[in-house]
Structure formats: C-alpha cells, structure tokens
C-alpha cells in the first residue's frame, strides 16, 4: 500500500508531465515564430523603398523565419539616433556626414554597405531672383539645412572654400519640409538640400544652384546596422546587401520605369524623380578604406568646428564585408 507522501509525489509528477505536454506545442510555436528585422529609412532611401514596395526582403528572408518591420524618418540623424537606442536593427542609406554624429553619441554600429559617390546629388540653392551669386555672399545670411545631414558637411566645406566658417552665417536647423516652406517665403537666404528634394525645388520653384558637392563632398551613402544584430545575423545582412545591389542595378538600367514607380510613393512627379535619380549612382558596394578615410575627415571637420561634442575614431567601428 502506498504511503500518502508517495501518492502525492505521483500526483505532482503526473501533473508536471501533463503541464509539459501542454506547453510543448506552445514552445514549438515560439521557436517557429518569425524574428522581426526593424529597418529605418527616409524619403531619399530609393533602393530600400524599392525593396519595401515589392516586399522583396520579406520574400527573401521568409525561409530564415525573419519578418520585416519598416520605420520612416525625416532625415538621417534621427534615424541613427533610433538605431543607437535599440529601436532599429538596420538602416537604409544615410548621408556620409551622419555616422560621425552617431559615433560621437556612443552608438554601437556596424558599416555594412555604401553607395558610390554622387557629389552633385546635394547642393546649396538660392531663389531664382536672389542677388546672391557666390558662397562668400552668404556671410551674415540665414541658411537652412538639416543638422548632421550630408548637407551640413557640404555647407561646412563650401564655406571653408570661400574663406568663411559656420560662425559667419546664421544656421537654421530645419527638416526638409520646414526648410522648403522657409525658402519659398524668403525667411532664409539659402537652403542646403539633397535629392529628391533638390530636384523638386529646382523644377517646382526654379531654385538656382549656388554650389553643389563636386570636388567638395563625395556624398557617399552609408548603410548601417546595430553591431549586436550584425554579429548575430550576418546571414540577414548578406541577403539585404545582395538585394540592394540588384535594386540599384535595375534602377539605373530602367530610369523611366523606376521614376514612374517611385514618384507616387514620395509624392513627386515622375520627371522630377528621374532627374533626381540621374544624379545618384545607386552602385551598392562593400565599405572600403577610401570611404572610411573620408568619414574620418568629416568627423575631424565637425569636431574642429565644435559641431561634434568630441572627437571620434571611425576605424574603431566594425565593418561587415560580403563573402
């Protein structure tokens, strides 16, 4: 005859076995649940928008049980701030001036791709009837741009070329939408902006280019990942990298069709989008030494103007390389 203690043990063990059987399907379902890849992008992230609109990454990553979540940002700096605080895993392209700001803030990020230089895809513009004809004439003027964007570095270099510095102008840190409104109503003398906003203000408001990035700023576009994610899922980075390359090749080979697809997604006409795309190379490449050296020059230039809170060493950041 079993003792009361033995009977209680049997009941407990039987109950635990039943609980284990009940939990088994739940645990199996959890193991099979897709992991979410969080990607940040902006209106100028043409290649990533192409992949998003066609659900290319969703299809390519489905066999790896990875789903995709998209987050749009107004410009590169808030995008990288979100990466820094852990709200994103990967970013679409940001201008070359943006990563140094994230590094200065202590971001743990990995460079995983670049687009080849497109120096004329950003410029300083003035209104068509402006008396300003040279960058030197911006002295004492209010100039709009997005802080930490590629436009910020272009302005810094253009002013330096003209013998000026940021202290010689009145900076107006504005988002593209706010800057466009300020530009058109005349509350800023100039606007430093990138495509497709550049092409839009040229075609729609007859803006005049005062200085573009030729021989001043290469305007490479950088793709970045949170370093913990890059270490954990290099397979996902490899898939994203290959799809970005394919998207860039298709876009350059089919400019008219690409513009017709892209225009309604960003609220511009196809002719404006095609003009903008013509100034971008969209050649996705591995991150090379030349790109990182320019990153360091940008960081040093910003630190020298006290725009960055501290000096950064770009070479300390990890770089993912495709196999």
C-alpha positions in Angstrom: 0.0 0.0 0.0 1.4 3.4 -1.0 2.1 6.0 1.7 0.3 9.4 1.4 3.6 11.0 0.6 4.2 8.6 -2.3 0.7 9.2 -3.6 1.3 13.0 -3.5 4.6 12.7 -5.4 2.9 10.6 -8.1 0.1 13.2 -8.5 2.7 16.1 -8.7 4.8 14.2 -11.3 1.8 13.3 -13.3 0.7 16.9 -13.2 4.1 18.1 -14.3 4.1 15.7 -17.2 0.7 16.9 -18.2 1.9 20.5 -18.0 5.0 19.7 -20.1 2.8 18.1 -22.7 0.5 21.1 -22.7 3.5 23.5 -23.0 5.3 21.6 -25.8 3.1 22.9 -28.7 3.5 26.5 -27.2 7.3 26.3 -27.0 7.4 24.8 -30.5 5.3 27.6 -31.9 7.5 30.2 -30.1 10.6 28.6 -31.7 9.0 28.8 -35.1 7.8 32.4 -34.7 9.5 34.8 -37.1 12.1 37.1 -35.8 11.4 40.8 -36.7 14.0 42.8 -38.7 13.4 46.5 -38.0 14.6 48.8 -40.8 14.7 52.6 -40.8 14.6 54.6 -44.0 13.9 58.1 -45.3 12.4 59.6 -48.4 15.8 59.6 -50.1 16.3 55.9 -49.5 15.3 54.9 -53.0 16.7 51.4 -53.1 15.2 50.4 -49.7 11.9 51.9 -50.7 12.1 49.8 -53.9 12.6 46.6 -51.9 9.8 47.7 -49.5 7.3 48.3 -52.2 7.9 44.9 -53.8 8.2 43.0 -50.5 11.5 41.7 -51.8 13.1 41.4 -48.4 10.0 39.8 -46.9 10.2 37.1 -49.5 13.9 36.6 -49.4 14.1 36.4 -45.6 11.0 34.2 -45.1 13.0 30.9 -45.4 15.1 32.2 -42.5 11.9 32.9 -40.5 12.6 36.7 -40.5 9.8 39.2 -40.9 10.4 42.9 -41.8 9.1 46.0 -40.0 9.6 49.4 -41.7 10.0 52.8 -40.0 10.2 56.1 -41.9 12.3 59.1 -40.7 12.6 62.7 -41.9 16.4 62.6 -42.1 19.4 60.6 -41.3 20.3 61.9 -37.8 17.0 60.9 -36.1 17.2 57.6 -37.9 20.7 56.8 -36.4 19.5 58.1 -33.0 16.8 55.4 -33.2 19.4 52.8 -34.1 21.6 53.9 -31.2 18.8 53.4 -28.6 18.0 50.0 -29.9 14.8 50.7 -31.8 16.2 49.6 -35.2 18.4 46.7 -36.4 19.4 48.1 -39.8 19.2 51.4 -41.6 18.8 52.3 -45.2 21.3 54.7 -46.7 22.2 57.9 -44.8 24.5 60.7 -46.0 28.2 60.4 -45.2 28.0 63.2 -42.6 25.6 61.4 -40.4 27.5 58.4 -38.9 30.1 60.6 -37.1 27.3 62.1 -35.1 26.1 58.7 -34.1 29.7 57.6 -33.2 30.1 60.8 -31.0 26.9 59.8 -29.2 28.5 56.4 -28.4 26.4 54.3 -30.9 27.4 50.7 -31.3 27.0 50.4 -35.1 28.5 48.4 -38.0 29.0 49.7 -41.5 27.6 47.1 -43.9 27.4 48.8 -47.4 27.9 52.1 -49.2 26.7 53.7 -52.5 29.4 55.0 -54.8 29.9 58.8 -54.6 27.1 61.1 -56.0 28.6 64.6 -55.4 26.0 66.6 -57.5 23.0 65.0 -55.7 23.2 67.7 -53.0 23.6 71.4 -53.3 23.3 74.9 -51.8 20.4 76.6 -53.6 19.0 80.2 -53.6 15.8 81.6 -55.1 16.0 82.3 -58.8 15.7 86.1 -58.2 18.3 86.2 -55.4 21.1 88.7 -55.6 23.5 86.1 -54.1 25.8 84.7 -56.7 28.7 83.2 -54.6 29.0 81.3 -51.4 31.0 84.2 -50.0 27.8 86.3 -50.2 26.2 84.1 -47.7 28.1 85.9 -44.9 25.6 87.2 -42.4 22.7 85.3 -44.1 20.3 82.8 -42.7 20.9 79.3 -44.3 18.6 76.3 -43.8 19.8 72.7 -43.6 19.3 69.6 -41.6 21.7 69.2 -38.7 24.0 66.2 -39.2 22.9 65.6 -42.7 25.3 65.4 -45.7 24.1 68.9 -46.5 25.6 70.1 -43.2 29.1 68.9 -44.3 28.7 70.3 -47.8 27.9 73.7 -46.3 30.9 73.5 -44.0 33.2 72.7 -46.9 31.7 75.3 -49.2 32.1 78.0 -46.5 35.7 77.0 -45.9 36.4 77.2 -49.7 35.0 80.7 -49.6 37.1 81.7 -46.6 34.2 81.6 -44.2 33.0 79.3 -41.3 29.7 78.5 -39.7 30.2 81.5 -37.4 29.8 83.7 -40.4 26.3 82.6 -41.2 23.1 82.2 -39.2 22.3 78.4 -39.3 18.6 77.4 -39.4 18.3 73.8 -38.5 15.2 72.7 -40.3 13.7 69.5 -41.7 13.3 69.4 -45.5 9.6 70.2 -45.3 10.1 73.2 -43.0 13.1 74.4 -44.9 11.2 74.3 -48.2 8.5 76.5 -46.7 11.0 78.9 -45.2 12.9 79.0 -48.5 9.8 79.8 -50.6 8.6 82.5 -48.3 12.0 84.2 -48.2 12.8 83.7 -44.5 16.1 82.0 -45.3 18.5 83.2 -48.0 19.7 79.7 -49.0 18.9 76.1 -48.5 21.3 73.2 -48.5 19.5 70.1 -49.6 19.8 66.7 -51.3 17.8 64.8 -53.9 14.9 64.2 -54.5 14.2 67.5 -52.6 16.8 69.2 -54.7 15.3 68.3 -58.0 11.8 69.2 -56.7 12.8 72.7 -55.6 14.7 73.2 -58.9 11.7 72.1 -61.1 8.8 73.4 -59.0 10.3 76.7 -57.6 13.0 77.4 -60.2 15.7 77.4 -57.5 19.2 78.1 -58.6 22.2 76.0 -57.6 24.9 78.1 -55.9 27.3 75.3 -55.2 27.0 71.5 -55.4 29.3 68.9 -53.9 31.7 68.5 -56.9 35.2 68.4 -55.6 33.9 69.3 -52.1 31.9 66.3 -50.7 31.8 62.9 -52.3 28.3 62.3 -50.8 28.6 58.6 -50.3 25.5 57.0 -48.8 26.2 54.6 -45.9 24.1 51.6 -44.8 24.4 50.7 -41.1 23.5 48.0 -38.6 23.3 47.8 -34.9 26.5 45.9 -34.0 24.8 43.3 -31.8 22.5 42.5 -34.7 25.3 42.4 -37.3 27.2 39.9 -35.1 24.2 37.7 -34.5 22.7 37.8 -38.0 25.4 38.2 -40.7 23.2 36.0 -42.9 20.5 38.6 -42.9 23.0 41.3 -43.8 24.2 39.2 -46.7 20.6 38.9 -48.0 19.9 42.6 -47.6 23.2 43.5 -49.3 22.6 41.4 -52.3 19.0 42.6 -52.8 20.2 46.3 -52.5 22.8 45.6 -55.3 20.1 44.1 -57.5 17.8 47.0 -56.9 20.5 49.6 -57.8 21.3 47.8 -61.0 17.7 47.6 -62.0 17.0 51.2 -61.2 20.0 52.5 -63.3 19.1 50.2 -66.2 15.4 51.3 -66.2 15.4 55.0 -65.3 11.9 55.9 -66.7 10.2 52.9 -65.4 11.9 53.4 -62.0 10.7 57.0 -61.8 7.2 56.1 -62.7 7.1 53.6 -59.8 8.9 55.8 -57.3 7.1 59.1 -57.9 3.7 58.4 -56.4 5.3 56.8 -53.3 7.1 60.0 -52.4 4.6 62.5 -53.7 6.6 63.9 -56.6 6.1 63.8 -60.4 8.0 61.2 -62.4 10.1 63.8 -64.3 11.4 65.2 -61.0 12.2 61.8 -59.7 14.0 60.8 -62.9 16.1 64.0 -62.7 17.0 63.2 -59.1 17.9 59.6 -59.8 20.2 60.6 -62.7 22.5 62.3 -60.1 22.7 59.3 -57.8 24.9 56.3 -58.8 22.9 53.7 -56.8 26.0 51.5 -57.0 26.0 49.4 -53.8 29.5 48.4 -52.8 31.4 47.0 -49.8 32.7 49.6 -47.4 36.3 50.4 -48.4 39.2 52.2 -47.0 38.6 55.4 -49.0 35.0 55.7 -47.6 36.2 55.3 -44.1 39.0 57.8 -44.6 36.5 60.3 -45.8 34.3 59.5 -42.8 37.3 60.4 -40.6 37.8 63.7 -42.4 34.2 64.6 -41.9 34.4 63.7 -38.2 37.5 65.8 -37.8 36.0 68.8 -39.6 32.9 68.7 -37.4 35.0 68.3 -34.3 37.2 71.2 -35.3 34.1 73.4 -35.5 32.8 72.1 -32.2 29.8 70.7 -34.0 30.6 67.3 -32.7 30.8 67.1 -28.9 34.0 65.0 -29.0 36.5 63.5 -31.5 35.7 60.1 -32.8 37.8 57.3 -34.4 35.9 55.9 -37.3 38.4 53.0 -37.7 37.2 51.7 -34.3 33.8 50.9 -35.8 33.3 47.3 -37.2 32.8 46.8 -40.9 30.8 43.9 -42.3 32.2 42.5 -45.6 30.2 40.3 -48.0 31.6 36.9 -48.5 
